[in-house]
Amino acid sequence: MAAIFQGVGAAAALSSSPSNSFDSKKFVSSPCRPFSVRKGASFAVVRSDGRVNLNPKGRRAQQLISNAVATKSDSAAASSSSKPGHELLLFEALQEGLEEEMERDLRVCVMGEDVGHYGGSYKVTKGLAKKFGDLRVLDTPIAENSFSGMGIGAAMTGLRPVVEGMNMGFLLLAFNQISNNCGMLHYTSGGQFTIPIVIRGPGGVGRQLGAEHSQRLESYFQSIPGIQMVACSTPYNAKGLMKAAIRSENPVILFEHVLLYNLKERIPDEDYICNLEEAEMVRPGEHVTILTYSRMRYHVMQAAKTLVNKGYDPEVIDIRSLKPFDLYTIGNSVKKTHRVLIVEECMRTGGIGASLIAAITENFNDYLDAPIMCLSSQDVPTPYAGTLEEVTVVQPAQIVTAVEQLCQ
Amino acid sequence: MALSHLAASASRSSSLLKPLSSGLSLRRSISGDNSPLTVETSVPFTSHQCEAPSRSVETNPKELLTFFRDMALMRRMEIAADSLYKAKLIRGFCHLYDGQEAVAVGMEAAITKKDCIITAYRDHCTFVSRGGTLLEVFAELMGRQAGCSKGKGGSMHFYKKDSNFYGGHGIVGAQVPLGCGLAFAQKYSKDETVTFALYGDGAANQGQLFEALNISALWDLPAILVCENNHYGMGTAEWRAAKSPAYYKRGDYVPGLKVDGMDALAVKQACKFAKEHALKNGPIILEMDTYRYHGHSMSDPGSTYRTRDEISGVRQERDPIERIRKLILSHDLATEKELKDVEKEVRKEVDDAIAQAKESPMPEPSELFTNVYAKGLGVESFGADRKEVRATLP
């Protein structure tokens, strides 16, 4: 089964959709925000050598970068050798992040189906078993409920497992462990145990993978108290979020997308993490705030090109943190543009968009000039037929129409 | 604990009562000594895919007296919890362990505090045997601040990290994969310790148990799965729930041992054997043949699916505390009166703990939001103004 997966995934990613082979940095144009500007919030930054630095005002800029946004891209004509950093695909970025963390902390281990000798069905764990051995990169039998439980049990003692669901949908079998044990143990034990586990895997609607392999589990998990959820969308934030998730003391669920694994980007050579609770400003604008995450970010950016040609100036924010929402960034944007469009891949009922609408309405209702619009996938099982599947998810044309409607 | 104070008063009285041999008066003191004693278990062990350990258990008077005291304490504690529940000071679910004390006490005698124990929701006595105090138990049951989980866990969520007691789990069977994860961590850190993952005869039919057992056997983990078979999964008798109620055999390729769970010494022997086995050969299953006097929980009278005769029959013939009492008396380790004094003392201890627990306050309203996330590394719930998410309580 894994072999078919890999073939489909690779072929699908390279096929017709133009968003996959884009250099995602082309759409990023906001400068880095300096780290120490935050008022009143004190937090610790873990540096690459393991030391913990509180309020790192005096740190050298090279050591640890934790800003939300990749640097402004230069013109594409610049030769690759003179640019800093190195270019890689998203799954390689994940692998790099995982490898660096495993080197840095001996307690990090990986568990999942075919992560070891096979190298991972999406090659995220490729080469790790050879490097770290069978006790740190563990091939499990097909038993999601129990190996997720085992990961959580190991995390209770202080190990830092990274549990991979070969497809997020399979983690439904581990829902009890994730909800009751992973999310709630810190609370029900009165703070005695922390569960520093990372649960990751690809989800989302792929290329004709069928209903059961195209699920969006973020909508099911979002109510579980005690967990954090993040969704990566570019190689830069994939590596950063993977590293931050592993270093976090809280259980983090990292949502990857089946169709984004072959995105290419240039990422910095030095050690960096992305803040788990922060949203990413993809494209600042004035007219409308578009909130999105994961694959829909690319559909939004494609629609943004059309919108710019039509004279609109959308502000695109990749919310990245699905739980908790970064209401600060979102709020500042709403206060500026007064119009919100949410573009997501979850289904309309009970999805991330539904929660986001509630959160924005509760907090920023006075700043809205129009009701929030939410474009989500249809409330249907994802069909196999390609034409039907295309209609199930939000397409760029719909986004353009929605913005036009919103900005009337 | 209070044994030394008891020894002072009792040894005086014992030497008064039995002036036969003043030379033996030291041995007769209630605190006991470490001189070895060999006792036979009530029934031999039945084994599956392994050699059963011997029926003769090495023990000593001190240990037997400790068993008696600890089990009497647990029994009293559970009965007191029953009364507190009926007085509506304990709400929700309350699953009592009386009748099964020998499993907790025997297991603890065979292992160290570095070995891990994880169990399901019938966890009050296991928590105490791992070093939890009565105050923590009663305060947690009543939802007070002094409870082991600060009042936020309740009856089914007792944990004690510093003595490797991992709880306290409400969902049937979910603790077994957690337990195998603990064993994995022990193997990973090369600790030379083992994990005892306890579950009931009802949970023995859960698929995740077999999944975890498969993985443990594959990876050679020092996991010991202990089935506390009290013959009823809530209201369903084991023969109605399991096609094969020989739970110790269900591991198939994993060896198993069936133990009389009402005999603390047999439990101790089995756990010692299992620990040695697990450290060398990987997982093993222990089936403790035990019985609970109360119903499944406080809302279950316990008599609709079994007869009162059955319950009183087991109480007459197999009660763990009575067995130890008879052993102590037959080996002349203490007098009837001394044992009764221990029971009185234990009763007082329980009453004192309850009084103290009642004085402990309810958790502060702000405690509602603590311990949801672990703080540090910049993890804070970001609210609309970048501060922590605040909620105003009515």
Boltz contact constraints between the chains, C-beta under 6 A:
constraints:
  - contact:
      token1: [A, 43]
      token2: [B, 378]
      max_distance: 6.0
  - contact:
      token1: [A, 44]
      token2: [B, 377]
      max_distance: 6.0
  - contact:
      token1: [A, 143]
      token2: [B, 211]
      max_distance: 6.0
  - contact:
      token1: [A, 145]
      token2: [B, 208]
      max_distance: 6.0
  - contact:
      token1: [A, 146]
      token2: [B, 177]
      max_distance: 6.0
  - contact:
      token1: [A, 146]
      token2: [B, 208]
      max_distance: 6.0
  - contact:
      token1: [A, 146]
      token2: [B, 211]
      max_distance: 6.0
  - contact:
      token1: [A, 146]
      token2: [B, 212]
      max_distance: 6.0
  - contact:
      token1: [A, 149]
      token2: [B, 177]
      max_distance: 6.0
  - contact:
      token1: [A, 149]
      token2: [B, 178]
      max_distance: 6.0
  - contact:
      token1: [A, 150]
      token2: [B, 177]
      max_distance: 6.0
  - contact:
      token1: [A, 150]
      token2: [B, 180]
      max_distance: 6.0
  - contact:
      token1: [A, 150]
      token2: [B, 181]
      max_distance: 6.0
  - contact:
      token1: [A, 150]
      token2: [B, 184]
      max_distance: 6.0
  - contact:
      token1: [A, 152]
      token2: [B, 178]
      max_distance: 6.0
  - contact:
      token1: [A, 153]
      token2: [B, 178]
      max_distance: 6.0
  - contact:
      token1: [A, 153]
      token2: [B, 181]
      max_distance: 6.0
  - contact:
      token1: [A, 153]
      token2: [B, 182]
      max_distance: 6.0
  - contact:
      token1: [A, 154]
      token2: [B, 181]
      max_distance: 6.0
  - contact:
      token1: [A, 154]
      token2: [B, 184]
      max_distance: 6.0
  - contact:
      token1: [A, 154]
      token2: [B, 185]
      max_distance: 6.0
  - contact:
      token1: [A, 156]
      token2: [B, 166]
      max_distance: 6.0
  - contact:
      token1: [A, 157]
      token2: [B, 182]
      max_distance: 6.0
  - contact:
      token1: [A, 157]
      token2: [B, 185]
      max_distance: 6.0
  - contact:
      token1: [A, 159]
      token2: [B, 185]
      max_distance: 6.0
  - contact:
      token1: [A, 176]
      token2: [B, 171]
      max_distance: 6.0
  - contact:
      token1: [A, 176]
      token2: [B, 174]
      max_distance: 6.0
  - contact:
      token1: [A, 180]
      token2: [B, 171]
      max_distance: 6.0
  - contact:
      token1: [A, 186]
      token2: [B, 371]
      max_distance: 6.0
  - contact:
      token1: [A, 187]
      token2: [B, 371]
      max_distance: 6.0
  - contact:
      token1: [A, 187]
      token2: [B, 372]
      max_distance: 6.0
  - contact:
      token1: [A, 188]
      token2: [B, 149]
      max_distance: 6.0
  - contact:
      token1: [A, 188]
      token2: [B, 153]
      max_distance: 6.0
  - contact:
      token1: [A, 188]
      token2: [B, 157]
      max_distance: 6.0
  - contact:
      token1: [A, 189]
      token2: [B, 149]
      max_distance: 6.0
  - contact:
      token1: [A, 189]
      token2: [B, 159]
      max_distance: 6.0
  - contact:
      token1: [A, 190]
      token2: [B, 149]
      max_distance: 6.0
  - contact:
      token1: [A, 190]
      token2: [B, 150]
      max_distance: 6.0
  - contact:
      token1: [A, 190]
      token2: [B, 152]
      max_distance: 6.0
  - contact:
      token1: [A, 191]
      token2: [B, 371]
      max_distance: 6.0
  - contact:
      token1: [A, 192]
      token2: [B, 159]
      max_distance: 6.0
  - contact:
      token1: [A, 192]
      token2: [B, 161]
      max_distance: 6.0
  - contact:
      token1: [A, 194]
      token2: [B, 374]
      max_distance: 6.0
  - contact:
      token1: [A, 225]
      token2: [B, 372]
      max_distance: 6.0
  - contact:
      token1: [A, 226]
      token2: [B, 372]
      max_distance: 6.0
  - contact:
      token1: [A, 248]
      token2: [B, 377]
      max_distance: 6.0
  - contact:
      token1: [A, 249]
      token2: [B, 374]
      max_distance: 6.0
  - contact:
      token1: [A, 249]
      token2: [B, 376]
      max_distance: 6.0
  - contact:
      token1: [A, 250]
      token2: [B, 373]
      max_distance: 6.0
  - contact:
      token1: [A, 250]
      token2: [B, 374]
      max_distance: 6.0
  - contact:
      token1: [A, 277]
      token2: [B, 382]
      max_distance: 6.0
  - contact:
      token1: [A, 324]
      token2: [B, 381]
      max_distance: 6.0
  - contact:
      token1: [A, 326]
      token2: [B, 382]
      max_distance: 6.0
  - contact:
      token1: [A, 327]
      token2: [B, 383]
      max_distance: 6.0
  - contact:
      token1: [A, 327]
      token2: [B, 384]
      max_distance: 6.0
  - contact:
      token1: [A, 328]
      token2: [B, 382]
      max_distance: 6.0
  - contact:
      token1: [A, 328]
      token2: [B, 386]
      max_distance: 6.0
  - contact:
      token1: [A, 331]
      token2: [B, 384]
      max_distance: 6.0
  - contact:
      token1: [A, 363]
      token2: [B, 384]
      max_distance: 6.0
